[in-house]
Amino acid sequence: MLEASAFLSILAEADVDWLVANSKRQDIQSGSVLIRFSEPVEFLYLIVDGAFDVTASMPKEHQVARVYAGELVGEMSFVDWHAPSATVTASMNSGVLALAKADLTAKIESDIGFAARFYKGISLLLSCRLRAAYAEELDLSANAEGKDEMATLAIRFEEIQGRLGLGRRAQGA
C-alpha cells in the first residue's frame, strides 16, 4: 500500500474525482491476465479490490510482486510508452478502474496542474517500488508524519471505493 499512498498523496481531491469519473470499472476473474508481457496496453489501472501477481519473463519467468487495492499497474508503459515488461494476473477475483491512456494524455495536456501532480505521484510510486526492491526492510514506523499520511490516504481510498459501491471489503493484504 506504500506505493499507492505515494501516488494518491499527491493528487488533489478534484484529480481523484476526475480519475474516478473518467475510468471504467472492470471485474477481473481470478487467473485472468490484465496485462501481458510485451503486448501493448491502452489503459492505466487502479486496483480497487483484490490482488494481482506481477510476473517478469526474463531471464526466466518469476513473480516479482503482488499488488493490492489502491495500487497502480500499467504506469511504466504509460510513462515510457514501451510494451509492458511484466505480466499482471489476478490472484483472486478483483476489480480495477481502467483509465484510457488517450483520455489521460488529453487531461495532462490540457491541465498543467493535474499533469504536475500526476507525474510527481507516479515518480514517488516508482521511487517507493525501487527502494523496496533493493531494501531488505523498509521501516517507516519511526516517521509519525508518515503514519498520519497513511491513515489519511486509507480514508481517501475508502472514499473512492465508496463511490464505486464497494464498501469495506477484504483487500487481500
C-alpha positions as CSV (number, residue, x, y, z in Angstrom):
1,M,0.0,0.0,0.0
2,L,3.0,2.3,0.3
3,E,3.2,2.8,-3.4
4,A,-0.5,3.6,-3.7
5,S,-0.1,6.0,-0.8
6,A,2.8,7.8,-2.6
7,F,0.7,8.2,-5.7
8,L,-2.6,9.2,-4.0
9,S,-1.0,11.6,-1.5
10,I,0.0,14.0,-4.3
11,L,-3.4,14.2,-6.1
12,A,-5.9,16.9,-5.2
13,E,-9.5,15.9,-4.5
14,A,-10.5,17.2,-7.9
15,D,-7.9,15.0,-9.5
16,V,-9.3,11.9,-7.8
17,D,-12.8,12.9,-8.8
18,W,-11.6,13.2,-12.4
19,L,-9.9,9.8,-12.3
20,V,-13.0,8.1,-10.9
21,A,-15.3,9.9,-13.4
22,N,-13.2,9.1,-16.4
23,S,-12.4,5.4,-15.6
24,K,-14.4,2.3,-16.2
25,R,-14.9,-0.3,-13.5
26,Q,-13.8,-3.8,-14.6
27,D,-14.2,-7.0,-12.7
28,I,-11.4,-9.4,-13.3
29,Q,-11.7,-13.1,-12.5
30,S,-9.0,-15.0,-10.6
31,G,-6.4,-16.3,-13.0
32,S,-7.2,-13.7,-15.8
33,V,-4.4,-11.7,-17.3
34,L,-4.9,-8.0,-17.1
35,I,-1.5,-7.0,-18.7
36,R,0.6,-9.4,-20.8
37,F,4.4,-9.1,-21.2
38,S,5.3,-7.3,-24.5
39,E,1.7,-6.7,-25.6
40,P,0.7,-3.0,-25.8
41,V,-1.7,-1.7,-23.2
42,E,-4.2,1.1,-23.8
43,F,-5.1,1.6,-20.1
44,L,-3.7,2.6,-16.8
45,Y,-5.3,0.5,-14.0
46,L,-6.0,1.5,-10.4
47,I,-6.8,-1.7,-8.4
48,V,-9.9,-1.1,-6.3
49,D,-10.2,-4.5,-4.7
50,G,-8.4,-7.9,-4.8
51,A,-4.8,-8.6,-5.7
52,F,-2.7,-9.2,-8.8
53,D,0.6,-11.1,-9.3
54,V,3.3,-9.3,-11.3
55,T,5.5,-11.8,-13.2
56,A,8.6,-10.9,-15.1
57,S,9.6,-13.1,-18.0
58,M,13.3,-12.5,-18.1
59,P,15.7,-14.1,-17.6
60,K,13.1,-16.7,-16.6
61,E,9.5,-16.4,-15.5
62,H,9.3,-15.4,-11.9
63,Q,6.9,-13.5,-9.6
64,V,8.3,-10.1,-8.7
65,A,5.4,-8.6,-6.7
66,R,1.9,-8.9,-5.6
67,V,-0.1,-5.7,-5.8
68,Y,-3.3,-4.8,-3.9
69,A,-6.2,-2.4,-3.8
70,G,-5.0,1.2,-4.1
71,E,-2.0,0.4,-6.3
72,L,-1.5,1.2,-10.0
73,V,-0.5,-1.1,-12.8
74,G,0.4,-0.2,-16.3
75,E,2.1,3.0,-15.2
76,M,5.6,2.2,-16.6
77,S,4.1,1.7,-20.1
78,F,2.3,4.9,-19.7
79,V,5.4,6.9,-18.7
80,D,7.8,5.4,-21.3
81,W,5.3,4.1,-24.0
82,H,7.2,0.8,-24.2
83,A,5.3,-2.5,-24.1
84,P,4.9,-4.0,-20.6
85,S,7.9,-5.5,-19.0
86,A,5.8,-8.0,-16.9
87,T,2.5,-9.9,-16.9
88,V,-0.1,-8.9,-14.4
89,T,-2.6,-11.7,-13.4
90,A,-5.5,-11.6,-10.9
91,S,-4.6,-13.8,-8.0
92,M,-8.2,-13.6,-6.8
93,N,-11.4,-12.1,-8.1
94,S,-10.5,-8.4,-8.3
95,G,-11.7,-5.1,-9.6
96,V,-9.9,-2.3,-11.3
97,L,-10.6,1.2,-12.6
98,A,-9.4,1.3,-16.2
99,L,-8.4,4.7,-17.4
100,A,-7.7,5.0,-21.2
101,K,-4.2,6.3,-21.9
102,A,-5.7,8.6,-24.6
103,D,-8.0,10.3,-22.1
104,L,-5.3,10.6,-19.5
105,T,-2.9,12.1,-22.1
106,A,-5.5,14.6,-23.1
107,K,-6.1,15.6,-19.5
108,I,-2.4,16.0,-18.9
109,E,-2.0,18.2,-22.0
110,S,-4.9,20.4,-21.0
111,D,-4.4,20.8,-17.3
112,I,-0.8,21.6,-16.2
113,G,-1.6,21.4,-12.5
114,F,-3.0,17.9,-12.9
115,A,-0.1,17.0,-15.0
116,A,2.5,18.1,-12.4
117,R,0.7,16.3,-9.6
118,F,0.1,13.2,-11.6
119,Y,3.7,12.8,-12.7
120,K,5.0,13.7,-9.2
121,G,2.7,10.9,-7.9
122,I,4.0,8.4,-10.4
123,S,7.6,9.4,-9.6
124,L,7.0,8.8,-5.9
125,L,5.3,5.5,-6.7
126,L,8.2,4.3,-8.8
127,S,10.7,5.5,-6.3
128,C,9.0,3.6,-3.5
129,R,9.0,0.5,-5.6
130,L,12.6,0.8,-6.4
131,R,13.6,1.4,-2.8
132,A,11.5,-1.6,-1.7
133,A,13.1,-3.8,-4.3
134,Y,16.6,-3.1,-3.1
135,A,16.0,-2.8,0.6
136,E,15.8,-5.7,3.0
137,E,13.3,-3.9,5.1
138,L,11.6,-0.6,4.5
139,D,10.9,0.7,8.0
140,L,8.7,3.8,8.1
141,S,7.5,3.1,11.7
142,A,9.7,5.9,13.1
143,N,8.1,8.5,10.9
144,A,5.0,9.9,12.7
145,E,4.1,12.1,9.8
146,G,4.2,9.1,7.5
147,K,1.7,7.3,9.8
148,D,-0.7,10.2,9.7
149,E,-0.4,10.4,6.0
150,M,-1.0,6.7,5.6
151,A,-4.2,7.0,7.7
152,T,-5.4,9.9,5.6
153,L,-4.7,8.0,2.4
154,A,-6.5,4.9,3.7
155,I,-9.6,7.1,4.3
156,R,-9.3,8.7,0.8
157,F,-9.1,5.2,-0.8
158,E,-12.1,4.0,1.2
159,E,-14.0,7.1,-0.1
160,I,-13.1,6.1,-3.7
161,Q,-14.3,2.5,-3.0
162,G,-17.5,4.0,-1.6
163,R,-18.1,6.0,-4.8
164,L,-17.8,2.7,-6.7
165,G,-20.2,1.0,-4.3
166,L,-17.6,-1.4,-2.9
167,G,-17.8,-0.5,0.8
168,R,-15.3,-2.2,3.1
169,R,-14.2,-5.5,1.6
170,A,-11.2,-7.6,2.5
171,Q,-8.3,-6.3,0.5
172,G,-6.2,-9.5,0.4
173,A,-3.4,-7.7,2.3
